Amino acid sequence: MAYRDKLRANILKVGRKLIADEGLSSVQARRIATEAGCSVGSVYNVFEDLDELIIALNMLTLAELGASLRAAHGSARHGSTHDRLLALAHAYFLFAAENKQPWRSIFEHQLPEGRTAPPEYREDQDKLFALVEECLAKDVTENELRKSAARALFASVHGIVSLSLDRKLGEFAPDATRRQIEFLVGCAARGLQQV
């Protein structure tokens, strides 16, 4: 068991480095086996398939993102709804900018039709959404509406960050991206005050 745990940790370490350096497409069983110093069969003894490996890698990234968001959430916990949402949005942008390839991997990876992510993966995502939901709790008291609003805000901020980092609307300009995020969050916070 100790050997298997060590092998798993080594495979994950190699996979994380490949994603960070080259992106999701570099995660290939033969390449990971070569760099981890094991056989391809050993990779598949630890992980059922590449999808399971990628999910494990993405869960590590989600954990790091979660730590960044929780720190921002905690530092702004006594602020207004606007301040708290903005702290989360800025932390999200900073994490994505500093961890482009691992962050992208979370959204690039697609499971085959009919296959769903494991419950613990969805639970990790829900914990991150819960931070946004908590910021909205005072203004959006209905539970399902608050969940929906949190996801809509995330999708909006994510869209700005993604388009910016992928240079889809021009050259990457961090200050301009921050201003767009601030505009969006400001509009949302003002709108919540009128609900």
C-alpha positions in Angstrom: 0.0 0.0 0.0 2.9 2.4 0.9 4.4 1.7 -2.6 1.1 2.3 -4.3 0.6 5.6 -2.4 4.1 6.7 -3.3 3.6 5.8 -6.9 0.3 7.7 -7.0 1.9 10.8 -5.5 4.8 10.5 -8.1 2.3 10.2 -11.0 0.4 13.2 -9.7 3.6 15.2 -9.3 4.6 14.4 -12.9 1.1 15.1 -14.2 1.0 18.5 -12.4 4.3 19.5 -13.9 3.3 18.5 -17.4 0.0 20.5 -17.1 1.8 23.5 -15.7 4.5 23.5 -18.3 2.6 22.4 -21.4 -1.2 22.2 -20.7 -3.7 19.4 -20.5 -2.8 17.8 -23.8 0.6 16.7 -22.4 -1.1 14.3 -20.0 -0.4 11.0 -21.8 0.0 7.7 -20.1 3.3 6.7 -21.8 4.8 10.1 -21.2 3.8 10.1 -17.5 5.1 6.6 -17.1 8.5 7.5 -18.6 8.9 10.6 -16.4 7.6 8.9 -13.3 10.0 6.0 -13.9 7.3 3.3 -14.0 5.4 1.2 -16.6 2.3 2.3 -18.4 0.6 -0.6 -16.7 1.5 0.8 -13.3 -0.2 4.1 -14.2 -3.4 2.2 -15.0 -3.1 0.1 -11.8 -3.3 3.4 -9.9 -5.8 5.2 -12.1 -8.5 3.5 -14.0 -7.9 5.7 -17.0 -6.6 9.1 -18.1 -9.9 10.7 -17.2 -9.6 9.6 -13.6 -6.0 10.9 -13.5 -7.0 14.2 -14.9 -9.8 14.5 -12.4 -7.4 13.8 -9.6 -5.0 16.5 -11.0 -7.9 19.0 -11.3 -9.0 18.3 -7.7 -5.5 19.3 -6.6 -5.9 22.6 -8.5 -9.4 23.1 -7.1 -7.9 22.7 -3.6 -5.3 25.4 -4.3 -7.9 27.7 -5.8 -10.1 27.0 -2.8 -7.3 28.0 -0.4 -6.9 31.3 -2.3 -10.6 32.1 -2.4 -11.1 31.2 1.3 -8.2 33.5 2.2 -9.8 36.3 0.2 -13.2 35.5 1.7 -11.8 35.6 5.2 -10.0 38.9 4.7 -13.2 40.6 3.5 -15.6 38.9 5.9 -16.6 42.2 7.6 -17.0 44.1 4.4 -20.0 44.9 2.3 -21.5 42.5 -0.2 -19.7 44.4 -2.9 -16.3 44.3 -1.1 -16.7 40.5 -0.3 -17.7 39.6 -3.9 -14.9 41.8 -5.3 -12.3 40.1 -3.0 -13.3 36.7 -4.3 -13.3 37.9 -8.0 -9.9 39.5 -7.7 -8.5 36.3 -6.0 -10.0 34.2 -8.8 -8.4 36.4 -11.4 -5.0 36.4 -9.6 -5.1 32.6 -9.2 -6.0 32.0 -12.9 -3.3 34.5 -14.1 -0.6 32.8 -11.9 -1.7 29.2 -12.7 -2.9 29.4 -16.3 -2.5 25.9 -17.5 -3.7 24.1 -14.4 -6.7 26.5 -14.1 -7.5 26.0 -17.8 -7.3 22.2 -17.3 -10.3 22.3 -15.0 -12.5 23.7 -17.8 -10.9 22.0 -20.8 -11.3 18.4 -19.6 -14.4 16.8 -20.8 -15.6 13.4 -19.7 -17.0 11.0 -22.3 -20.8 11.2 -22.9 -22.7 9.4 -20.1 -19.9 9.5 -17.6 -20.1 11.9 -14.6 -17.4 13.3 -12.3 -17.1 11.6 -8.9 -19.2 13.1 -6.1 -16.2 14.4 -4.3 -15.2 16.5 -7.3 -18.7 18.1 -7.4 -18.5 18.6 -3.6 -15.2 20.5 -4.0 -16.8 22.7 -6.7 -19.9 23.3 -4.5 -17.6 24.4 -1.6 -16.2 27.1 -3.8 -19.7 28.2 -4.9 -20.7 28.3 -1.2 -18.2 31.1 -0.7 -20.1 33.3 -3.2 -23.4 32.1 -1.8 -22.4 33.2 1.6 -21.6 36.7 0.3 -25.1 36.9 -1.2 -26.9 35.5 1.9 -28.0 38.8 3.3 -29.4 40.1 -0.1 -30.8 36.8 -1.6 -32.6 34.9 1.1 -34.2 32.2 -1.1 -31.8 29.3 -1.2 -32.2 28.1 -4.8 -32.1 31.7 -6.2 -29.0 32.3 -4.2 -27.3 29.2 -5.6 -28.3 30.3 -9.1 -27.1 33.9 -8.6 -23.8 32.6 -7.3 -23.3 30.5 -10.4 -24.3 33.4 -12.7 -21.8 35.7 -11.0 -19.1 33.1 -11.2 -19.8 32.5 -14.9 -19.6 36.2 -15.6 -16.3 36.7 -13.8 -14.9 33.5 -15.3 -15.9 34.7 -18.8 -14.0 38.0 -18.3 -11.0 36.2 -16.9 -11.0 33.5 -19.6 -11.4 35.9 -22.5 -8.7 38.2 -21.1 -6.1 35.4 -20.4 -6.8 33.8 -23.8 -6.4 37.3 -25.5 -9.7 36.9 -27.3 -10.5 40.6 -27.0 -7.1 42.1 -27.6 -3.8 41.9 -25.8 -3.7 40.8 -22.2 -4.1 43.9 -19.9 -4.4 43.0 -16.2 -5.5 46.5 -15.2 -8.2 46.5 -17.8 -9.4 43.1 -16.8 -9.6 44.2 -13.1 -11.6 47.2 -14.2 -14.0 45.0 -16.1 -14.4 42.7 -13.0 -15.0 45.7 -10.8 -17.6 47.1 -13.1 -19.5 43.8 -13.2 -19.3 43.2 -9.5 -20.3 46.8 -8.8 -23.4 46.5 -11.0 -24.3 43.2 -9.4 -24.0 44.6 -5.9 -26.0 47.7 -6.7 -28.7 45.5 -8.3 -28.9 43.4 -5.2 -29.6 46.4 -3.0 -32.7 47.0 -5.1 -34.1 43.5 -5.1 
